[in-house]
Amino acid sequence: MAADLSQIVKAYDVRGVVPDQWDETLAELFGAAFVQVTGADAIVTGHDMRPSSPGLSGAFARGAAARGADVTEIGLCSTDQLYYASGSLGLPGAMFTASHNPARYNGIKMCRAGAAPVGQDTGLTEIRELAERWSGSGAPAPAATPGTVTRRETLEDYAAHLRSLVDLTSIRPLKVVVDAGNGMGGHTVPTVLAGLPLTVVPMYFELDGSFPNHEANPLDPANIVDLQKRVREEGADLGLAFDGDADRCFVVDEHGDPVSPSAITALVAARELARNGGRGVVIHNLITSWTVPEVVKENGGTPVRTRVGHSFIKAEMANSGAIFGGEHSAHYYFKDFWNADTGMLAALHVLAALGGQEGPLSGLVAQYDRYTGSGEINSTVADQADRIAAIRAAYGSREDVTLDELDGLTVSTADWWFNVRPSNTEPLLRLNAEARDAATMATVRDEILAIIRA
């Protein structure tokens, strides 16, 4: 009987509980389907530190090789290290990780050559359909000539590429606490930061897919408490926190206070524009701060606003030839990194910016953090469309208000804005609000929440 993979094949990747929802048998079928859909005669694979990752990755490689593709396995790596391999080798790639999800989960992030994303509309649906069909009828017929499976090390080359994009040779000495959350940052950070004028204080660098210290999801404030405390204890200049597959990086300042990912987006945008002669397009999603497009314009660039989600950002990066893109979820995308996201490169920009001047990080980022934001607030609702309609009715007739529906509903005035958008996978509405001062933000936030939760 054919498997129903609708619960594990998401909009952008495969994600589910192992072995309850998927296992090595299905991973092998995904490998065969990936080769069939991409038409690849060679691919690259990598995996994180979860106990199930080596077996799943190996099964995928067997399935791909059986269909005639040569497989280069880079083994333990961060997601952006897999993107580096895909870009530098010119090969489609598959990364085995469930990012920040709990230990019993695993998944696959797939891309075409040059790290171009594979999502629902760019091949993932076809991969799912093939895997489902083959699961019911047995494995597909093998190729006349099976492919080979070989190992290759890419960590040093990945680190060298990142460091070629940011000059850190002349920065002042800095002390930085890094919380890897027992994820892949513990594998990549020592090599990327080696030899720089940095005193690195490591936290939870031991690779452990059971996440014994805290979840590897720095977006949740509970998971950066240890980092904040250690930064203060050490008198460090800053702290960095990576998620499980180390493609996202979060920053705290010398006081242990979190730095808004929008502020990091604005800071990196200014630096990338300077590298490009004060010209270029910078992408930002619609829940980043007003500060981001302001800073882009002030530095000679052109801001382009997109929907939330990496597939939209990457598509717009390619369409517009953008030099950089940022999301408020701490995903940062670089033209010089095949339009893919890499938190490590964003971290190097922060270190270079801080080390290139004498002031503290809090002072440096203040110019990029001009407004007060609510953060993302989720509310469970019975009818998403009904609640959005109620918000539209409450604000639509006001003369000082502008509405747009690029992604959910955005309502803005000269003094504040908010966006409400439905979750694609849960009965939730997600609210983000920002205003010129804290009191106004709180008033707007509470007004909207009252309507959402009525």
N, C-alpha and C positions, 0 to 999 in steps of 0.2 A: 504494500500500500504506500502511495507517495506521501512524503512528509509535507506538512503545512508549515512553511518557514515564515509566515507573515508576522509572527510574534518576535522573531529575532532579526529579520532584515528590516532595518530602519531606513530613514530618509537618506542618510549619508554613509551608513556602515552596517556591519553585522554585530549584534550585541546580545548576549544571552547567558543563562546559567549553564555551567558545565558540570556533570554530563546530562543534566535533566532536559535541557532544551537543545543542545547540540554537542557533538563529540567528534573524535578523529575521523570516523566514517564520513560524516557530513563535511568535515574540513577537506577531505580528499576530493569530494564531489565539487566543493567550491573552487578548489584549485583547477580541476578540469574545466569547469564552467568559465572561470576567469580567463583561461587561455583561449577557449572557444570564442568568447565574446570580444576580447581585445584583439584576437588574431595574432597574438605575440608568439615569436619563436624563442624568446628569452625573457625571463622576469627576475626580479630580486625580491627576497623576503627577509623579514626581521621580526623579532619578538621581544616582549618585555619580560619581567622577572616573575610573573605568575607561575605557579607550579604546573598549570596545564598548558602554558604557552609553547614550550619546546615540542611537545607531542603534536599539538594542533598545527604548528608551523611546519613540522616535518611531514605530516599527512598531506597538507596543502601542496607541499613541494612534490610529493609522490604523485598526486593527482595531476599536477601541471606537467611533470616530466612524462607521465604516461600518455599525455596528449601531444608530446613531441617538443615541448619547450625546455630549453636549458635553464636551470634554476641556479642563481647565485644566492647563497644564504649568508647574510651578514651577522646572524646570531643575535645576541643581546644588543639592543639599541633603543634609543628614544625614537618617538615617532618622527621628529624632524630629522634625525639621522637617517631614517629610512627614506624620507623625502630627498635628502641630500644624495643618497645612493641612486634613487630613481632619476634625479636630475642630472647628476654627473655621469652616470653610465648610460643614460638615455633608454631606460627600461621601465616597463610597467612594474608596479610594486605592490606588496601586501604586507601590512604591519599587524602583528597579532598583539592586541592589547584591549583592555576594557577601560583604559584611561583612569578615571577616579572612582569607578564603580567598586563595590565590595569584592572580596577575594574570590568568591564562587563564580563570578562573572568572567567572561572573556569575549573577545570580538575580533573583527578584521576591519582595518581601514585600507581601502584599495585605491590605487591611482594608476593612471596611464603614464606612458613615458613622459619625463619632464615634470613629474609630480602633479599632473593634471588630475583633478578629483574625479572619482567614480561615485556617482550618487544615483538616486532613483531614476532621474531623467537622462543619465549618461552611462547606462550599462548595468546598474545594480539590479534593476527589475528583471532584465534578461538573465543575469547570473542566477538570481533566485529561481526563476522559472525552470531553467535547465537543471539546477540541483534538485529541485522538487521532482521533476520528471524522472531523472536518473535514480533518485532514491526509491522510486516505485518499480523500476524496471531493471535494476542492476547497473553496474558501472558502465560508462560509455565504452565503445570499442577503442582499444589502444591504438596509438599511431604506429605506422609501419616501422618508424625508427624512433624509439623513445629518447627523451632528452636526458641530459646529464644533470647531476646535482653537485655543486662545488661550494667551498667556503671561501669567504673573502673578508678581510678586515678593513673597515672604513673609518674607525673612530678617529685616528690621527688625521686623516684627510678631511673629515668633517670639521674637526676643530680648526685645522689650518684655513679652511675656506671661510669659516665664520670670522676668524681673526684677521683675514685679509680685507674684510669689509669695514672694520672699526679699528682705528689706531689707538692702542692702549699702551704704547711703549713709553710715552712721556708723561703719564698721569702721576699725580702724587700718590704716595702709599695710602692704601685704604684697608680698613678692617671690615670684612663682610661675613655675616653669619648666613649659611645656606642650609635650609631645611629641605631635604630631598624626599621626606615622607616615606622612606624605604622604597622609593620608586627609582625610575631610570636616571634621574638627576644624579644619584649616587654613582652611576656609571660614567656619565658624560662630563660632569662638572670638573673633576680632578684633571682631566686631560685638556679641556677647553681653557681653564684658568691657570694651568701650569706655567710657571716662569714669569708671571705678571707681578707687578709691584703690589700684591694683595696678600693680606693675612686672612686666610679662609678658615672660618670656624665651622666644621661640618656638624650637621645634626641629622641623624637617621639616614646615613649613607649606606647602611647595610641593605643589600637587595633582599627584600622579603615581601612576597606577594600576599602574605596574610595581614600586612599593615598593622604590626603590633603596637605602634605608638599613637597613630591617629589616621583617619582616612586621608588619602592622598588627594584631597580636594580643597585647595586653599581658598576657593570662592566662599566656603562656609567659614565664618569668623572663628568658630570653635577650633578649627584646624590650624590657625596661625598663632594661637595663644602661646605655645611653647617658644616659637620664633620671636615673638614680641618681647617675652621675658628675657630670653637669652641676649637679644640685641642690647637691652638696657643693662643687663649684668656685665656684659663684655665691654660696654662703652663703644660699641661698634659704630661705623659710619652708616651702615644700612643692613637690611636683611633681605634675602631672596627666598621665595618658596616656590617649588615646582610641583605640578600635579603628577599622577602616577606614571604617565608616559612622557613626562617632561617636555610637552610641547607648549604648555602655558607657564608663565612666570608671574608671580605676584611680588610686590615690593613693599617693604616697610621702611620708614625713615629712622633717623638716629634716636628718636624717642620711642620707637616701637609702634608708631602710628601707621596704619595702612595708607599707602599712596593710591589714589584712584587710578584704575586702568585707563580712564579717559585722560588723566594728566600724563601718564606714560605715553599714550598715543600722541598727544600734542607735543611732548618733548622729543620723541623719536621723529615725528613728522618734521619738526623744525630742523633737526640734524640731517635728515635725509634730503630735505629741500636744499640745505646748504651744500651738501655733497653734489647736488645736481644743478648748481649755479642759480639757485633760487627759482627754479622752474619745475613743474611737474604736477601731476594729479595725485591727490591723497584720498583714499576711500575711508569712509567711517560709517558705521551703522547708525540707525536712527535713534538709538538710546544712548549714544555717547553724548558727553556734555557739549553745550554751546561753545565751550572753550575751544574744542577741536577745530571746527571750521574757521573760527576767528584766528587762531594761531596759524593755520595753513595760509589764509589770505595775507596775514601780516608778514609772512615769510615768502610771499611771491607765488604761492601755489594755488591750485584749484581744488577745492573740496568737492567730493561727490558723495552724496548720501545714499545708502542702500538699505535693503531689508536686513534683519538679523539672520545670521547663519553663514557658515564658511563657504557654502557652495555659491551663495549670492556674491559674497566678497570676492572670491577667486574668479568668478565669471566676469565681474565688473573690472577687476584688476587686468584681466586679459583684454577685455573690450576697449578699455580706456588707455592702456599702456601705463597704468599708475605705478608710481615708484614705491608706494607704501600703503598699507591699509591696517586699520585697527578696530577692534571690537571692545565693548565695555566688559566682556567676559575674559579679557586678558589674552586674546588671540591676536598676534601681530604678524602681518604678511609683508613680504619684501620681494620687490621685483628681482633683486639680485640673489634671491633664494627660490627661483622658479615660481614666484607668486605664492609660495607655500608659507605656512605659519611656522614660526620658530620663536619660542619664548627666550631661548638662549641668546639669540642675536639681539633681541630687545634688551635683555639684561646687560649685554656688553655695551650697548649704547648708554644705558643709565650709568654704568661704571665709568665710561669715558667722559660723560658730561659732568659727573660729580668730581672725578679726579682731575678734570681740566680747569677747575676753579677752586677757590679756597673756602667757600661757604659750605654750610651743612646741607644735606639733602632736603630738609624741610623748607629752607629758604629757596633752594633751586626750583623746587616743584610748585612753590606758591604762585608763581606767574602762570602756571599751567592749570591751576585749580581755582577758578574765579567764582564759581557758583556753588550752591548747595543742592546736592542730589539726595534722593530717597534711598537709592539702591533698589534692587528688584524685590518686589513684594508679591508673593503668590497668594491667591485666594481660590478656594474650591467653590465652584458654582454649579448649579443644576443645568443652566442653559447659557452658554457663552454668548451666543448671538443676541439673546434677550437683554443681557446686562450691557453689552456694548451699545445696543439700540437705546437703552435708557440713558447712558452717558451722552450719546449723540443728541438725544432730545433735550437733555439738561443744558447743554452748552451751545447747540447748533444755532440758536437764534440770537446769540449775543454778538453785537457789532464789533467788539474788540477781539474776537476769537477767530482763529483760522483752523480749519479741520483738514486733515489729509488721511488717506487710507492706503498708504504704501505698504504698511505692515500692521494689521490691526487698526486702531484709531489713534491718531496723534492730534491733540488739541493744544494750541499755543497762543500766547499773547506776547506783548512786549516785555512782560515781567516774569513769565513762567511758561512751562510746557509740561505735558505728560503724555505718555503713550500707554495704551492698554492693548495687549495682544493675546490671543488664545494660544494655549499649548497645543501642539499637534498630537500629543500622546496621552495627555491626562486632562481631566475636567477642571482645568485651571485657567484663570486669567492672570497675566503677569503685568504689574504696574511699575512703571518707572516715571519719576517726576523730578523736575529741577526748577529752581527759582533763583532770583537775584539775592535773596537773603533767607535765613533759616526759618524765620517766622512765617513768611509767605509760603515756603515749601511745605511746612507742616500743615498749614491751613488747606492748601490745595490737595495734598496727599489724603488728609482725613475726609475731605469732601468726596473725593473719588471712591475711597474705600467704603464710605457709607452707602454709596449707590451700588457698588459691586456686591456688597455683602447684605443688601437689603432683603 
